Each structure stands twice: as C-alpha cells, then as structure tokens.
Amino acid sequence: MNIVLRLAWRNIWRQPRRTCLTTGAMVFSNVLLIFMISLQFAMYRLMIDNSLQAFTGHMQIQAPGYIEDKKMRQTVPDIVPLASALREQLETDTIAARATAFVLASSEDRSYGIALFGVEPQFEAQVSSIPGLIGQGRFLHSGDAPEVVIGSVLARNLRVGLGDELTLLGSGKDGSFAAAVVEIVGIFESGIVDIDRNVAELPLRLFQDIFYMDGSGHEVVVNAPELGEAHELQRRVESLLGTDQDLVVHDWDALQPGLKQAIQADMSSAFFMYAILVILVAFSVLNTQLMSVLERTREFGIVMALGLTPGRMGRLVILETAIMGVMGIVFGALAGGILTSWFSVHGFSIPGMAEMAANFNLPARMHPRVTGVTLFLGPIVVFLFTLLAALYPALRLHWLRPVEAMRAV
C-alpha cells in the first residue's frame, strides 16, 4: 500500500468516534437520497405512464397546426389505411387512428358539451387504458353500430345509464350540420375527472359517417413498448412518413406540456431539500477535518520544517476526506440499495398519501425502483461536496508558519 495512503488511513482513525460519526452521517444521507430519489423517479414514471396510457399515447401523428387550433378541417387523409400501413411496417399493434369533434350531448333531462372521439375498437385497447376500465356494460364493437361509451361523471351529469340514448349535435368537416342518436353500451371510470366528465367514444367509421369526414381523421396514436424507447420510435415514424405527406409527429411532451412542467416543479422543490441535506453533511465533514488539522498543528509545523511542502500536506487532508467519502458511498449504496429493493417489492405508503395519489391517478402504495442513476446520483453528489468541504482545512496549511506551528500546544 502506498505510504501516503497508509498515512491517511492511520490519521482518520486517530479519533475513531469522530470518524465513525462523520462517516455515519454520509451513509445515512446516502441511504436517504437513494430511497427518496428512487421513490421520486418511480412516481414520475408512473404519473407519465398513467397519464399517457389513459388517452394521449407516447406520440401522435397530426395535421400541421391541429395541436394548437383543434379545427375540424385540419385532418389526416385516409387515416385508417395510414394506421394500418404503420402497424405493418413497424410490426406493432400499438397504433390506432382517431377522429375528434366537440359536440353537444343531450339526454332527456340535460345537455353538456363534450369531446367526442371516433376510435378503432379493435386497436384502441393497445393505445389507451379506457377499454379496460369499463365499469358497466362493454366497450365498442367493430363496425359502424350507433353506440357510444361515456365516462362515469358524464353519465351522472346527464342522468343516463346503460341502454339509454344520447343525441349528439355538432358540425361536420365541411361545416354542415351533424347529428346522430346513439345508444350507451358502456360506462368507464379512468380515475381522471376531466376524462370521465368530458369524453365519449364511438366507432371511427360511424364518426366518419356522422361528420362527413370522407375517410379522414385527426390523429394517429402511437405507443412505444417503453417510455425510454419513444424517441427512437418517433424517429422511425417520421422517416416512414417522409416528406411527401403534410403531417407532423408530436411527442408526449408536446401533447401534455403541463405534465412535464408539474414534474419539473416537484423535482425543483425536492432537489432543494436534498441540497440542504447534502450541505449539512458537508459542514459535518468540514468540522471534522478542520478539528483534525488544528489538532495536528504542531505535527504539521515539524514536517514543514523538515521540508514537506504545504501542497503535499493539503493533498493528504483531501485524501483522508476522500477515504471517508468512499466508505460513505460503499456502505450507503449497499444499505440504500437493500432498503429500496425491499420497498420495491412490498411497496411504500404514508398516511394521507392515498388521497394525494388519487389526484394524479396513482396507486396508494408506491414501489421505488433501483437503477444505476438512483443508486449513485445522490452518493456521488455527497462525495463531491465532502471533497469541497475539505478544501478550507487543506488551504489553511498554506498559511501555516513552521516556527509558530511548532510552538502550538
């Protein structure tokens, strides 16, 4: 073992209690950071997946300007053949065509303005969780049958149930009057109030007939196997569309900008609290190393008189801190990984969390997941701040005068 490393190891155990307390503070902070960051990232991923799977999808193919204007005439021509061709070329079923209109839905007692979607019943379940959330009745059948599924809140507001009829009034693609009477065959409950209150779905072919769409639609929804694969899939979709078709591909961030902003706001507040924890640990290290340097003032004065430079002594102090930091990373990562892995299996919940989670369509128990980022991000930041904290005790040695130091008691 290098003599400098052996000397640094001996020095940090001159005061074993102080070293154990300082290293223990690093380990505790690392365990807490690993668990909280893992839990936080798992919650964000679940928020994104639940929000996108409910309706939006990972990306959508639309006409230029439709995402801002939502005008009926901004359509994707021959939308069903386009979706079918993409499913074949990409070898996936997680692609479905949709059309959208804003209509007045009327029951015998009440009327409400809603968003009406024409969907492909056989493929909608691949891009949306709504077909699997039917609480009463069933989802749509293929074809152009005059049937509709609506949200539970909308059903309550309209005072309707299964088998009742709704009258739909709106404007067609060509600006003409569009109307239809459809039967309610299913009522879904997504857990997202805005969807349950404002959304209804009917077969795409029926939608195209009612609103004179001439085979067109408004969006082709595409889902990737995993959120991390969405960017690469978007690139492939754009290459398949080419430049011949006047279409654009929007990712989930463009489709739901508020979701990313909410995550960034929560992340900023959480990282502020993490920063306070890291700074407290850094001050603990600063106190330990400063006391260590002051206790060895006479010793440093003697070795400086013998010709040892302040720079080499300063590097020794930094090395001592680095050794404690490495111990903090190793033991903290080990304990944090074990703790987080246990909760990833059994779940984690705190009182009152169920109500907050319900607002974001999240489960009451969260399951943090250990990854390379969550396992080492916090400990590495703690390690860097501990090294930074050791700079001041190390720099004090440059101001040390050998004669005065040797007289120190």
N, C-alpha and C positions, 0 to 999 in steps of 0.2 A: 504493500500500500504506500502511496506517495506520502512523504514526510509531512507535507503541508496539510494533506487530508487527515492524517493521523493526529496532527496537532489541533486541527479544527474540531475533530471528533472528541478529543480529550477536553477541549475548552468548553464545549457546550454541556458537558456532564460535570463541570465543576460545581454547578448549582443544579442538581438533578430535579429538585422540586420545581424550580422556576422554569426549567426546560420542559418538564412534563406539562406544566400548566399552559405554557405558550403553545406547545405542540398540540395539546388537547383542544385549545381554542381554535386552532387551524382545522383539526379533524372535525370538530363539532360544526364549524361554519361550512366545511366542505360537504358534510353529510346533509346539512340543511339545504344548501344550494342545490345539490344533486337531486334531492327529493322534490323540492319546490319547482325547479326548472323542468324536471321530468313531468310533474303533475301539470304544470302550466302548459307545456307544449302539447301534452296529450289532450288537454281541454281545448286548446286552439284547433287541433286537428279534428277533434270530434265536432266542434262548432262548425267548422268548414264543411266536413263531410255531411253532417245532418242538414245544414242549410242548402248545400248544393244538391244533395240527393233528393231532397223534398221536391224540387221543381227545376232549378236552374241548370244543373249539369255542369260539367267542367268547362265546356265551351259551347258556343252556338254559331251557326252559320246564318247570316242575315243579309238583307239588302243594305247598302250604304245608307247611313242616316236613320235607320229604323230604331236603333238603340236609344237615340235621343228623342225622336219625334213620335214613334209608335203610330204612324199613319197607316190606315188600312191598305192603301195602294202601294206601299213600299214592300213588295212581295218578292219571294224567291220562286221563280217559274219552275213548273214541273217538279215540285218538291218531293213527291213520293218516289219517282224514278231516281232523283238525285240521292235521296237517303238510301235507297236500295243499292245503288251503284257503290256508294261509300261503304256500306256494310260488306259488300262482296270484295272490294279492293283492300279494305283494312282487315278483313277476316274477323269481324266482330259484330255482335248483335246489339251493342250498346249505343245505337244510333237510332233516332226517331224523329219524324217530321211533325211539326205542329203549325197551327194557324191560330191567330188571336183576334178577338173583337171585344169591344166594350159595348155591352147591351143592357137593356132594362129587362130584368126578370120579374115576372108578375105571377103571384098565386091568386087565389080567390080573395085573400084578405089584404095582402101587402105587395109592394113593389120595391125593388132595390136595384141599383146599378152595380154590375159585376163584370169581372173579366171572364170571358167565355173562351175556352181553348178547344180546338179540334185536334184530336190526338189519334195516333195509330194504336188501337187497343192491343194488338199482338206484340208491339215493341215498347210501349210506354213503360212497362214494368222494368225494363232494362236501364232506363234513364231517370226514373222517378220512383219515389217510395209510396206515392199516393195509391197506386193499385193494390199495394199490400196493406194499406191502412183502412180498408173499407170496414167500418164497424157494423153497418146494417146493409143488407142486400148483397149486391155483387158489383164487379167492375163491368165496363162496357164489353160488348161482343164485337167481333169484326163485322164490317159492313156499314150500311147507312141507316140502321134502325133508328127511329126517333126516340132516343133515350139519352139520359144525362145522369152524371153523378155530381153531387154537390157537397160542400163542406158542412160539418155539423152546426157551426154557428149560423151559417146562411139558412140551413133548414129550420133552425129555431127562430130566426128572424122572420122568415117567410111563413112560418107555421105550417110546414108541409112535412110529409113523411114518404115512405116507400109507396109507390103506386100512384102518387098524386101527379098532377100535370103542371108544368110551368109554361108560360107564354113568354117567348123571347122576342124582343123588338130591337132592331139596330139598323145600321146602314151597310149595304153591300160594297164590294170593292169598286164598283162603278158608280157609287153614290146613290143607288136606288134603295128603296125601302126593303128591308129584310125582316121576315117574321117566321116564327115556327112554334109549334106546340109539341113539347117533348115530355116523356114520362120519366119520373125519378126512379132509377133502378138501384142506386147505391148512395150511401152517405158515408163520407170519410172523415177521419179526425187525425190531422197531421201533428197536432200539438203546437202549430204556429198559427196564432189567432188570425193574422192578416190573410193567410191562405184559406183557413176554414171559413172565414167570413165573406171572402170576395171571389172565390174561384169555383168554376163549374167546368166540367169536361164532357164532350160528346164526340162521337166518331168523326174522324177527319173528313171522310167522304160526305157525310151529312153536312158538316160545316161548309164544305166547298159548294154544295148544292144551295144551301140557305143563303150564303153571302156572295154567290156568283163569282167564285174565286178562279174558275177556269183552270183547275189543276194546280194552282199556286198555293203557297203558304207563307209563313213569316219567319220560321226558324227551324233549323235542323239541330237538334240537341245531341251532343257527343259526350260520352263519358269515357274516361281513361280507367284502366284497371286500378291504378293508384294515383293519388293526387300528385306524387312526385313525377309520374310519367306523363302528366298532362301537357307539359311544354313540348316534349318530343312529339306527342301525338298531334298537337296543334300544328307543328311544322309539317308533318306528313299530310295532314288535311289540306293545308294551304298549298302544298306542292301538287296535290291531286286536283284541286280546283283550278290551279293555273291562273293565267291572266285573261283567258277567254271569257270567263263568266264574271259579271259585275257583282261580286259577292265579297263579304268580309267575314273574318273569323274573330270572334271576341272571346277572350278567356274569362275565367270566373271573376277575376279581379275587376275587369271592366263591367261585367254583368251585375256584380254586387259590390260596388266600391265601399259601401258602408260597413260591410263585414270586415274588410281589411283594416279600415280606419278604427273600428272598435277594438280589434286585436292589438293594433299599434298603441292605442291609448292605454289599454290594460297593461301591455308589455312595458310601457314607459313608467307607469306607476310602480309596477312590480320591480323593475330593474333599479328604480330609485331606492327602494327598501333593501335590495340586495347590495347596492353600493354602500349604504350605511353600515351593513353588517361587515363588508369587506374592510371598510375604513377602520372600524373598531378593532378588527383583528390586526390590521397594520399598525395601529397605535400600540397594541399589546406587544407586538414584535419590536417596535421602536423602543418601548420602555425596557424590554428585556435586554436588548443589545446595548442600549445606552448605559444601563447599570453595569453590564458586563465590561464595557470599555472603561468606565470610571473606576471599577474595582481593580482593573489591571493597569492603571496609570503608571505606577512605579515600574511594573514589569516592562511596559512599552518604552518607558524612558531608558531603561537599561539596554534593551536590544537596539534602540535607536542610537545610543552612544557607541554600541559595538559595530554600527554601520548598516543596520537594517533600515531600508527606506520606508517612509510613511505609506507609500503606494502599496508595498507588499503587505504591510500590516492591515491596510484597509481592505485589500483583497481577502485576507484571512477572515476578517469580520464578515464580509459578504459571503464567503464560503460557509461559515458557521450558520448564517441565516439560511443559505440555500439547503444545507443538510436538514435543518428543521422543516423547511418548506417541502422538501421531497418526502420526508416522513409524513407530513400532513397530507400530501397528495395521495401517497400509497395507502395509508390507513383510512383516510377519508373516503377515497374512491372505493375501497373494498367494503367499508361499512355502509356507505351510501348506496352502492350497487346492490348489496344484500337486502337492505331495508326497502329500497324502491322495488326490487324484484318481488319481494313478499307482498307488497301492496298492489303490484301489478296483477297478482293472482287473486287476492282477496278483496281488492277494492278499498277505497278511502272515502270517507264521508265525515262531514262535521255538522253539528246542529244548525239548522236553517239553510243548509246548502241545497236541500231538495227544492225549496221554493225558488231560490235564485237560479238553479239549473233549469227549472221548468220554463223560465222566461226565455231561455236560449235553446229550448228543445233538447236538453241534455239529460242523461240519467242521473239519479240521485247519488250513485256511487261512481267515483272516478277511478280509472285504472291507469296509473302512470306507467310509462314505458321507457326502459333504459336504452339509450343509444350512445354512440360514441360522443356526440355533441353534448348531451345532457350529463354524461358521466365525467367529462373532463373540462367543460367550459368553465364552470364555477371554480374548481380547484386550481386551474391554470391562472385565472384572474387573481385568486388569493395569493398564489405563489409569486406572481409578478409584483403585487402590491407589497408583499413582505420584503422582497428584494429592494423595492423602492424605499421602504421604511428604514432599511439598514444603511442607506446612503449617508444619512446625517451622522450616525455614530462612526462610520468609516471616515468621513471627511474631517471629523474632529481630530483625528490623528495627524492630519496635515498641519494643524495649528499647535501641536504639542511641542514644547521645548524640552529637550532631554534633561537638562540640569534641573529645571523646575519639576519635571515629572518624577525624577529620582528622589526628590525631597518629599514627595507626596506620601502621606501616611496611609 
